[in-house]
């Protein structure tokens, strides 16, 4: 499956398109949860949603400030990359301008358990929770590990990170 804009294409092993799902709005983060279930961030709507086979909406929560990345943690909570400030009239949030942070929130989005806003970082591309409880964050400046309190404990790469996945 490949997410492009507001469309999800299903491709066979040779790359031929065998199916297409049309979502209600653009998708910025598209994660497979398990067979037939996917978690997506819809930035313009300010929502996160889970979909089943052929794009059937299973669950949705709104109220996020331009969510760019989402992952479901083992405890059921969500790890979400969001913009810090509300968009100013006439600004384009898609440009990546402005500060971002990583939050851990309850599945309904009502309780924020932690918030990490790396100093000197404008663009966070992705995040992953590590087994030790720290959070790995990919940014325009590199890859770093942060404690739940937001302190950087290790920096690995000093180049642009587009996506990270931890297993």
C-alpha positions in Angstrom: 0.0 0.0 0.0 1.2 3.5 -0.9 -0.3 6.7 0.4 -0.1 9.6 -2.1 -2.0 12.8 -1.2 -5.6 11.7 -0.3 -5.3 8.4 -2.2 -4.1 5.0 -1.1 -3.0 2.7 -3.8 -2.7 -1.1 -3.5 0.1 -2.5 -5.7 0.9 -6.1 -6.5 4.4 -7.5 -6.3 5.2 -6.2 -9.8 4.1 -2.7 -9.0 0.7 -2.9 -10.9 -2.1 -1.0 -9.3 -4.8 -3.5 -8.2 -6.9 -1.2 -6.0 -7.3 2.4 -4.8 -8.9 4.0 -1.8 -9.9 7.7 -1.8 -9.7 9.3 1.6 -11.6 12.4 2.7 -8.4 14.5 2.9 -4.6 14.4 2.5 -2.6 11.9 4.5 0.7 12.8 5.9 1.5 9.7 8.0 0.4 6.2 7.1 1.3 3.3 9.4 0.3 -0.3 9.2 -0.9 -1.5 12.6 -1.6 -5.2 11.6 -3.1 -7.0 8.7 -5.9 -4.9 7.2 -5.6 -2.0 9.7 -3.9 1.4 9.2 -3.4 4.5 11.2 -3.2 7.9 9.4 -2.7 11.6 10.2 -4.8 14.0 8.3 -3.1 17.4 8.9 -5.6 19.8 7.3 -8.5 18.2 9.3 -6.4 18.1 12.5 -7.4 14.5 12.9 -6.0 10.9 13.3 -7.9 8.0 11.9 -7.8 4.2 11.7 -8.9 2.4 8.6 -9.7 -1.1 7.7 -9.8 -3.0 4.4 -10.5 -0.9 1.4 -10.3 2.3 3.4 -13.3 1.7 5.7 -13.1 4.3 8.6 -13.0 2.4 11.9 -12.0 5.2 14.3 -11.3 8.9 14.2 -10.3 11.6 16.7 -9.9 15.3 15.9 -8.6 18.4 17.7 -4.9 18.2 16.9 -2.9 21.1 15.6 -1.7 19.9 12.1 -0.7 16.3 13.0 2.2 15.2 10.8 3.1 11.7 12.2 1.2 9.2 14.4 2.1 5.8 15.9 0.1 3.7 18.4 2.1 2.6 21.4 1.9 -0.8 23.1 -0.1 0.8 25.9 -2.8 2.0 23.4 -1.8 5.7 23.6 -0.8 7.6 20.6 2.6 9.2 19.8 1.9 12.2 17.6 4.0 15.0 16.0 2.0 18.2 16.0 2.7 21.9 15.4 3.2 24.0 18.6 1.5 27.2 17.5 -1.8 27.6 15.7 -1.3 28.8 12.1 -1.3 32.5 11.5 -3.8 33.7 9.0 -2.3 33.4 5.5 0.5 31.1 6.6 1.1 27.7 5.0 1.8 25.0 7.6 2.8 22.5 4.9 6.0 24.5 4.5 7.3 23.1 7.8 7.8 26.6 9.2 7.3 26.9 13.0 8.0 24.8 16.0 6.9 21.3 16.5 6.6 18.8 19.4 6.0 15.1 20.0 3.1 14.3 22.4 1.9 11.1 23.9 -1.8 11.3 24.2 -4.7 9.1 25.2 -6.6 7.5 22.3 -9.4 10.0 22.6 -6.8 12.9 22.4 -8.1 14.4 25.7 -5.1 13.6 28.0 -1.5 14.5 27.1 0.9 12.4 29.1 4.1 13.8 27.8 5.3 16.5 25.5 8.8 16.9 24.0 9.8 20.0 22.1 13.5 19.7 21.0 15.4 23.0 21.3 16.5 24.5 18.0 14.4 22.2 15.9 11.8 23.4 13.4 10.8 20.2 11.6 10.1 16.8 13.2 9.6 14.1 10.6 8.8 11.2 12.9 9.1 9.7 16.3 9.3 6.2 17.9 9.1 5.0 21.5 12.1 3.0 22.6 11.9 0.0 25.0 13.7 2.0 27.7 10.8 4.6 27.7 12.8 7.3 25.8 11.6 8.7 22.5 13.7 8.6 19.3 13.0 11.7 17.2 13.9 12.4 13.6 14.4 16.0 12.6 15.9 18.3 9.9 19.0 18.3 12.1 19.4 14.6 12.7 18.3 11.7 15.0 18.3 12.0 18.7 17.0 10.1 21.8 15.0 12.1 24.4 14.0 11.2 27.9 10.3 11.6 28.9 11.2 14.9 30.5 12.5 16.2 27.1 16.3 16.0 27.6 18.5 14.8 24.7 20.6 11.9 25.9 22.2 10.9 22.6 22.5 12.2 19.1 23.4 9.7 16.3 23.2 11.4 13.0 23.5 15.0 12.0 21.7 14.9 8.7 18.0 15.2 7.7 15.9 12.2 8.8 12.7 11.6 6.8 11.2 8.6 8.6 12.1 6.2 11.4 10.6 2.8 12.4 11.6 0.9 15.5 10.8 -2.8 16.0 
